[in-house]
Amino acid sequence: MAGSSPMIKIAPSILSADFSRLGEEVRAVEQAGADYVHVDVMDGHFVPNLTIGPLVVGAVAKIATKPLDVHLMISPVDPFIPDFVKAGAAIISVHAEATLHLDRTLRLIRELGCKAGVALNPATPICNLSSVLHLVDMVVVMSVNPGFGGQFFIDHALHKLKTIRRMINDRGLQVELEVDGGIKPDNIHAAAQAGADVFVAGSAVFSQPDYTAIIQELRANASLEVPL
């Protein structure tokens, strides 16, 4: 992967969708060009909000044709991983602080047949990745403090993205680098240049009347030329 230009992927977060029409919303963003359907799971404990559980993820999985990118903002996380795998998650990302044994948690996700990801909060140091990077398929850099949609992008995330992209490339790993929080057409270029190749966009997509137009704009603004 070193020296290559990763494919840009857009992952609309259904946290910002109209839940009274969730099935229609999922179909609409997929038809509009989404690469992943991002699902934010919050427990009201690890983060200050309460969202959805495996039953809703399972309902979305019956409709979705794109991979479900499930972001677990819950603690403890290990007991619930099998339920989200059964529900239809394709990728499960957990926070480094949400488990006492991150290595074991990532191996569990993989053993159950899912791709595994690690999410880093804005204040979480990159060193949490050093001993587990070989076990992950995705690193999620939070560019907001998790818990609510519609927040503003934290610029320090760009430094994190650059450092992690260099780590991935230096080790020759096939790891996607996702940025989550506050992504808009006017900042997605900077995040892509910093090394991100998967972009979570919630309110940026679902607040617009034309999902196809906004996803195309996001993709066009994200440069494919990602430096080392």
N, C-alpha and C positions, 0 to 999 in steps of 0.2 A: 504494500500500500504506500510505502514511502515514495514520495515524488509524484504520486498520482493525484488526480483531481476527483475527490469523492462525489458521488451523485447526490444532488440536492433532493431532500425529501421533506415534504410538508405534512405535518401531523396535527390536524385540527383537534382541539380539546373539547370534548362534549360537555365539559363543565359549564361552558358558555352557551350551550345549545338551549333551545326551547324544549324542556322536558315533557311538556304536554304533547309534543309532536316528535319525540326522540327518534323513532324509526324513520320518519320522513327526513329528519335532519341528517341522520347518518347516511341515508341513501343520497341525499343532495350533495353532501361534501365529497362523497366518493365519486359521484358523477362529475363533480366540478374539478376533480384531479387530485384529491388527497392521496397520499402514499400510505399513511397509517391513520388509524383512528385512535386518538390519544384519550385514555380513560384515567381520570384522577380519582383515586380512592382515598378518602380522608376519614379519620376516626374520631375527631373531636378531642383527641388526647395527644397524639404526636404533633398534630397541627390544630389550630383553633377553628376547625370547621368540620362538618359532618356531611358526607356526600352519599355514596352508593356502595353496595356490596356485591357479592358474587351473583345474586339473582338478576340484578340489572345488567351486569356484565354478560351473563348468559343470554339474556334477551337481546342485547346488542349483537352478540356473536352470531345469533340466528339470522340477523339481517345483513351484517357487514360482509363484504367480500374482500376488504383489505385487512391486513394484520392488525389485531388489537394490541396497542402499545399501552400496557397497564402499569401505571405509576402508583405504587403502594406507599402512601404516607400514613402508615399505621405502625404501632408498636404495642406489644410484640408482634412481629410479622410472620415468623416461621409457622405458627399453627394455621394460618390462613392461606398459605401458598397453595396447598393442594386444591382448595376450593376454587381459587382463581384459575388454576390450570384446567380443572374440570369445566369451568365456565366458558373457556375458550380463549384465554389469553395466549398471544403468540410471543410476546415479550413481557417479562415481569421485571420491573426495576424496584429495588429496595434502597432505603437510605442507610448509609454506613452506621448511623447512630441507632438504628431501629433493631439491631441484633447484636448479641454479645459475641457471636462467632460468624463474622461475615463470610469467611471462606466456606464454612459448612452451609450457610444459607444459599450461597450462589451455586454450590454443588447440588443442593436439593432441587433448586429450580431447573437446572440442566438435566438432572436424573429423571425429572418428571416430564421432560420433553419440551420445555420452553427455552427460549433465549433469555439470558440473564443480564440484568443491568444494575449498576450502582449509581445512585443519585447523591450529589453533593450540594448541601445548602450553601448559601453565600458565605457563611463563616466557617464552613467545614474545610479543613486543610486538605490539599491534594495528596499528602503523604498517605492518606487512608487507602489510596489506590495501589500503592507500590507493590504490595505483596499479593494482590488479587487481580491485577489487570489481565493476566493470562486466562482468567476464568470468566471474563465478561464479554458479552457481545455488544454492549452499549454502555457508555458513560453519560449520565444526565447532569449537566451543569445548571443548577438553579440560578436564574438571573433575577429572581424575586425571592422574598421569604415566603415559603409555601403556606397555603391556607385559603387564599382567595384569588379569584380571577380579576383581571382588569388593573393589575398593578403596573408601576413603572419599572422599566429595565434598569438593573444595577450595573453600571459601567465596569465595575471591577471584574465582572464575569468574563470580560474579554481577555484579561490577563490569564485567568484560569483556563480558558479555552485554548489559548496559544500554548501554554505549558503542557496541557494534557495531550493536545494534538502532537506535540513534539515527542512525548513519551510513547504514544501509540506508534508513530512512525519509526522512532529509534529502535523499537522492539520488533518491528515488522509485523504488527498484529492487524487483524481484520476486525476492528472495533468501531462501531458508529459513535459519533460524538453529537449528542443531542443538547440543545439549549432550550430551556423551558422558563418562560416568564417575561411578559412585556414585549414580545416580539411583534414588530410592526414593519410596514414597508420601508420606513425611514431608518431602521436600525438593523435590518436583517443582513444588509451588505457587510457591515462591520463585523457581525457575528460569524458570517461565512468566511471572511478574510482571516478571522482569528482561528478558524479551524473547524467550526461546526459544520455538520452535513445533514442533520435532522433538526427541524425547527417546529416547536410546538407553538401553535397560534390559536388562542381561544377567542377572546373578544374581538381580535383583529379580523377574524373570519366571520363569526356569527353575528356581529353587529352590522355587517354589510348586506345590502339587498341582493347582491350578485356574487355568489360564492365562487363561481368560475373566474370572474374578473379579479377578485382579491387574491385567490390562490395563484393565478397566473402572474399577478403583479409581485407577490412575494417571491415566487420562483425566479422571475426575471431580475429582481433586485439582488438576489443572492448570487454573488459571483461564483463561478465554478473553479476559478483559479485560486486554490487554497495553498498558501505557502507553508513550508516546513516550519 
